[in-house]
Amino acid sequence: MKRSLMLCVVLSALASTSAFAQADLAKAKNCMACHAVANKLVGPSYKDVASKYAGQKAAEDKLVQKVMKGGAGVWGPVPMPANPQVSEAEARSLVKWVLATK
């Protein structure tokens, strides 16, 4: 019983650390200038993005491309600029984090 409890605590800590790492990456790549976790800024909140794309199999690949190349028209008239400073691996990591936002 104690081992199970300890395992749960360790796994929770690792998941929490990963979430902080992704938030730090989002800040470092300037994502947070236009997006926030819970509130709409210039672009949609990460919670809104996660909700909109929930259950869509192609969402991750689609959003990775949007992060890297930009996009327009999905969330209103303000386009999302391309982000050449974000590698594909970083974009994929960020998108997974965004899609897991609740």
C-alpha positions in Angstrom: 0.0 0.0 0.0 2.8 2.4 0.9 4.6 1.6 -2.3 1.5 2.3 -4.4 1.0 5.6 -2.6 4.7 6.5 -3.1 4.5 5.6 -6.8 1.5 7.9 -7.2 3.3 10.8 -5.6 6.4 10.3 -7.7 4.3 10.1 -11.0 2.3 13.2 -10.0 5.5 15.1 -9.3 7.0 14.1 -12.7 3.8 15.2 -14.6 3.8 18.5 -12.7 7.4 19.1 -13.5 6.7 18.4 -17.2 3.8 20.9 -17.2 6.1 23.6 -15.7 8.8 22.8 -18.3 6.2 23.2 -21.1 5.0 26.5 -19.7 8.7 27.7 -19.5 9.2 26.7 -23.1 6.0 28.6 -24.2 7.4 31.7 -22.4 10.8 31.3 -23.9 9.4 30.9 -27.4 7.2 34.0 -26.9 3.9 32.0 -27.2 2.6 33.7 -24.0 2.7 37.1 -25.7 -0.5 36.2 -27.5 -1.9 33.2 -25.6 -2.7 32.3 -22.0 -3.7 29.1 -20.4 -7.2 30.1 -19.3 -7.9 33.5 -20.9 -8.2 34.8 -24.5 -5.5 37.4 -25.2 -4.7 38.2 -28.8 -5.2 34.5 -29.6 -7.3 31.8 -28.0 -6.6 30.4 -24.6 -4.9 27.0 -24.4 -8.0 25.6 -22.7 -10.1 26.8 -25.7 -7.7 25.2 -28.2 -7.7 21.9 -26.2 -11.5 21.9 -26.1 -11.9 22.7 -29.9 -9.6 20.0 -31.0 -10.5 17.3 -28.4 -10.9 13.9 -29.9 -9.6 14.9 -33.4 -6.9 12.4 -34.5 -5.1 14.8 -36.8 -5.2 17.8 -34.4 -1.6 17.4 -33.2 0.0 17.3 -36.6 -2.2 20.2 -37.8 -1.4 22.4 -34.8 2.3 21.7 -35.0 2.3 23.1 -38.6 0.2 26.1 -37.4 2.7 26.8 -34.7 5.6 26.7 -37.1 4.1 28.2 -40.2 1.3 30.4 -38.8 -2.4 30.4 -39.7 -5.5 32.6 -40.1 -9.2 32.5 -40.0 -9.9 29.8 -37.4 -10.1 32.0 -34.3 -11.0 35.4 -35.9 -9.4 38.0 -38.1 -6.0 38.3 -36.3 -3.6 35.9 -38.0 -1.1 33.8 -36.1 2.4 34.6 -37.4 4.9 31.9 -38.3 7.4 31.0 -35.6 10.7 30.1 -37.2 12.4 30.1 -33.8 10.4 27.0 -32.8 11.7 23.6 -34.0 9.3 20.9 -35.0 10.2 18.9 -31.8 9.5 22.0 -29.6 6.3 22.7 -31.5 5.1 19.1 -31.0 6.0 19.2 -27.3 4.1 22.5 -26.9 1.1 21.2 -28.9 0.9 18.1 -26.7 0.9 20.2 -23.6 -1.8 22.6 -25.0 -4.0 19.7 -26.0 -3.7 18.2 -22.5 -4.8 21.5 -20.9 -8.0 21.1 -19.0 
